[in-house]
């Protein structure tokens, strides 16, 4: 096994971990804070989410011998960031994350449930994802208006990276963010005290389970994780010629999510963007050896997990607009892809449009978030228009 390690795989695995972490840790922190997490709870959630995807990224590729990399649910974190906190605060949100993880595990044992999720029309699923991402993608413009001197260097660095290579955009933006933080933000007197913070203190608290949390948070979180991450992640591996056994992978990532959810961690799932880096030729000429790139990324994530506390402490002194602005920049490519996929059927525009609008509105009905109602509206209208079209064809 160790004889199959190649320098190209080591390089791509380390690069994928760096890109994946820097591109989305701000989104995870924004999601946890939106749900009411304290700084200590957010650091704990970030630690366990990073550790979970690291361990899974080592275990799954080692067992399957394919570059089956695992990531945290970026669209899920974005959904949390754009959703109002539950009445029970972060404890109720944790209860919802546990329910979500349980649904993923259940899907791994019941293939019919996975087929049911896959049966949601792709334009509707893309519209759901776009609606979840939309408000957070407005944050860069809002940050530019609110704190132009702080955010403009980040935006310029992001654009420069985008012109050079799309994978360089967020790492350069994060370097600019750190530079702005130390040069333009008033740090606490005596600076940041990070001594003894290289691992977070585990913050124990009892989760609260509620019907509102299950329907408003757990179900939409499950849907965007499955439709926005797992299904595309499997597709990336299959497009690169790998045979994928979906159910065991869903079970394993679901069980990992179930273990880390009580600590406030977002679910982990199959990676899509970074998996494409590790499944391609850049990770090695021989496809049979590329799984080492995923293993290396897992090792890197485990190491990065132990900087969760200082990363959270650093982010806590930044203006909220700066953090959400950075998170929004990371999600713009995903928003563009989701919007493009939502409006691909000229005769079925209304269903994805309503799904997008209802989800993005932030509305609640009967205490249930707009993400749920957006999917319901989209599926119903899609089905009704489909039946009408079939009737017209049969009559014609």
N, C-alpha and C positions, 0 to 999 in steps of 0.2 A: 504493500500500500504506500509506504513512505517513498519508495523508489519512483513513484509516479508523480511526485511533486516537480513542478516546472517553474522557473523564475517568472514566466509570463502569468501563470496562475496566481502566484504570490502577489505580484504587482497589481493585477486586476482585482483580486480579492480585497487588498488593503485600500485601493482606490475606491472601490464600490462602498466599503464601509464608511470611509471618510465622506464621500459624496452623500450617501444615504443619511448619515447622522447630521451633518451640517445643514442639509437641505430641509430637515423636518423636525429637529428637536424643539425649535421655537413653536411649531404648530402643536406639538404634544403638550408643552408647558401652557400654551394659551388655552387648550382644551381643558386641562385639569383645573386651571384657575377659574375659567368660566363656570365650572361646576361647583366652585366654592372651596377648592383646596387651598390650604395654607402653604407657605413656602416649604415647610418641612414635609407636608404631605405630597406636594408637587415633586420634590426631590426624590421622595421614596417611590412615587409612581414612575418617574423617569428612570430611576435605577432598575426597577424590576422589569419595566418594558424593554429596556436595552439588554438586560441580562437574559430575558426570555427569548428575544430574537437571536441573541448570540448563541445560547445553548442549542436552540433549534437549528441554527445555521451550521452548527458543527455536527449535530446528531443526524439530521435527515440526509445530508449529502454523503456522510460516512456509511450510512446503511444502504442508501439507494444507488450510490455511485453515479449520481447525476448532480448538476449544479443547482440543487433545489434550495436556493437561498430563502431566508425568512426575514420579514420586516415587520415593524409595527404598523398598525392600521392608520396610515396618514389621513385618508378621507374620514375615517372614524374620529380621529382627533379633531379634524376640521369641523366635523358635525358637532362635536361637543363644544368647540369654541364659538359656534354660531347659534347655540341653543341656550335658552334661559335656564338658570339653575332650578333644580327641583325644590319643593318646599322643605324637604328633609336635608337639604344641603349636600355636601360631598358624600356623606355616608349613604344617602339614597342613590346618588350617582354610582357609587361603588356597587351597591346592590344591583343596579341595572347592568353594570359591566359584568358582574358574575352571571346574571341571567343570559346576557349576550354570549358569553363564553360557553355556557351550557347549551345554547342553541347550536353553536358551531360544533360542539362535541356530538350532539344528537344528529346533526347533519352527516357527520362522519360515519355514524352507524346506520343511518336510514337514507340510502341513496335517493329515495323518492323525494325527500325534502330538498336535496340539492337540485334535483331536476325541476322542482317547483320554483325555486329561486331562479334557475336558469331560464324558466319559461316566461318570466317577466319580460315583456318586449324590450329589446335592447335600447331602443330610443327612450323608453320610459325610464329604464335603469340609468341611462346616461343623463337624462334630465334631472333625476333625483340627485345624482352626484354633482351636477352643475349647480343645482339649487343649494346644496350643502356648502359648496365652495364659494359661491358668489359673494356673499357678504364679507368673507375674510379677504377675498381678492380686491375688494374696494379699499381695504386698509392701506395699501401703499399710497394711493391718491390722497386719502385722508391724512396720512402721516406727513406727506409732502406739504399739505396745506397747513397743518398744525405746527410742525417742527421742521421747517425746510432746511435749516442749517445743519441739523443732525441727520436727517434722512437723505438729503441729496447725495452725500458721498456714498452711501450704501446703494442708492439707485444707480449712480454712475458706475460703480464697481460691478453691479449686477449686469448692466447693459454691456460693459466692456467684456465681461466673461461670456455673455451670450454671443457677442460678435466673434469671439475667439473659438469657443466650443461650448455647446449648451450645458455640458456637464461641469464646466468651470464657473458657471454663473453664480450658483449659491455659495460655493466655497469662497470665492472672491468677495461676495456680499457679506459673508460672515467675518472675513478678515477686516473689511471696512467697518462693520458693526463694532467689533472689539476696539478698533482704533478710535472710533467716534466715542465709544463709551469711556475710554480712559482720557480722552482729550477734551471732550465737550460736555460731559455729565459730571455734576458735583457728587463725588463719592463720599461715603460716610467719613467723618473725621477719623483719621488714623488708617484710612483705606479699608479695603475688604479684608476681613479676618477669615482666612480659609484654613487656618490651622486646625487639624483634627477633623476636617470636613471631607476627606477623600473617600469617605463612604457615608451614605446618609444614615441617620438614626431611623430605624424602622418605627413608624408611628402606628401603634395599634389602635383600632377603633372598630366598633361593630357596624357592619353594613345594615342598611335599612331596605327591606324589600317592599315594593308597592306595585299595584296595578298600573298606576300612572307612570312610574319609572320604567316598568316593563314595556309598555306600549309606546311611550314618548321617547325613551332613550334606547332601551335594549333592542327593540325590533328594528328601528332605523339604523342603529349602529351595526347590527348583524347584517342588514341588507347592503349597506355601503361597503362593509368589509368583504362580503362575499362577491358582490357584483363589481366593486371597484378595485379589489386587490386579488382575491383568490382566483377568480375565473380568468382575469388577464394574466396572472402569474402562471397558471397552468398552460395558457395559450402560448406564452413566450417559450416555455420549455419544449412544447410540442412543435412549434414552428422551427426550432433549432434541431429537430430530429430525435428528441428524447421521448422514450415511452414513460408515461406518467400514470401512476396508480393514484387517482385523486382521493379516494375515500380514506386510505391510511394517512395521507398527508393532512387532510382536513381534521381527522381524529387527533393526530399528534399536535398540530398547532392549536386545536381547540382545547386539548388537555393542558397544554402549556399556558394558554390564556386563562384557563380556569384556576391554575395554581397561582398566577400572578395578579389576577383581578382583585382579590381581597386586599391587596396593598395599593390599590388605586391605579393599576397599570392598564393602559388601553390594550385591546386584543393584538395578538401577533398573527400573521398570515403569510401566504406565499408572496414573495417579492415579485414585482413586475419590472420596474425601470432598472434597478440594480441587477436583477437576474439577467436582463438582456446583455449587460456588460460582461457577466461571468459565463454566459452560455455561448457566446460568440467566439470567433477565431482569435480575438485579441487575448483570450484566456488560455490559448494553446492550440496547436495544430490538431492534436488528437482529441476528438470530443470525449473519449473515454477517460481522459485525465483532467478535464475541466472542473470536475467536482471539487478539486482542491482549492479552486478560487473561492467557492462558497464556504469551505471550511475555514480558510484564512479570514474571510470576512466575519465569520462567527467569532473567531478568536479576537479579532479587533473590536467587535462589539462588546465582548465580555470585558475587555480592558477599558473601553469607553464608559461602561456602566459605572465604573468607580470614580468617574469625574462628574457624576450627576449632581452631587451636592455643590461643588464650586460653580458648575455651569448654572445651576438654579440661583445661587447666591449672586452671581454676576448679572444674570438676567433680571433679578429682582430690583436692582438699582436703576435699570433703564426705564425711561418713560414708556408707559403702556402702548402709546402710539408707535414707538420704535419697534417694540417686540411684535405687535400684530402686523406692522408694515413689512417686516422681514418675513414673517410667516406667510403673508399674502403673496409676496414675490415668489416664494417657493411653489405656490399652488397655481400660478397663472398658466403654466403649460398643461396641467391637468384640467383646468377649467376650459381651455381652448379645445382640448381633445374631447371632453364631455359634451360641450355644446355642438361640436362638429358631428359627434355620433348621435346626438338627440334629434337632429333635424335632417335625417337622411331620406325619409319617406315623404314625398311631396303630398301624398293623399292622407297622411296621418300626422299633420302638424299640431292639431289641437291638443291631443293627449300629452305629448311631451311638453308643450307650451304650458299647459295648466299644471303639470307636475312640477316644472321648473318654478313657475310663479308662486304656487302655494308653498313649496318648500323654502324658497328664498325669502318669502314674506316674513317668516318668523312667527306666523300666527299660531294660536292654539285654539282648539275646539274641544269642549268637554274635558279640558285639562290635558289633551293629547296634542303633541307637537305637529307642526305643519308637514314635516317629512313623511309621517305616516299617512296623513290625508292626501298629500300630493301623489303618493304611490297609488292609493285607492282610486283617486279621481282619474289618474292616467290609465290604469288598467281597465277601469270600467268604460271609459270613453274609447279606448283602443278596441276593446272587445265589441262595443256597440257599433262602431264604424266598420269593423271587420265583418260583422254579421250583415250589416246593411249592404256592404259591397258584394258579399256573396249572394244576397237576395237579388240584387240588381243584375248580377251576372247570370243567375239561373233564370230570371224572367226575360232577359234579353236574348 
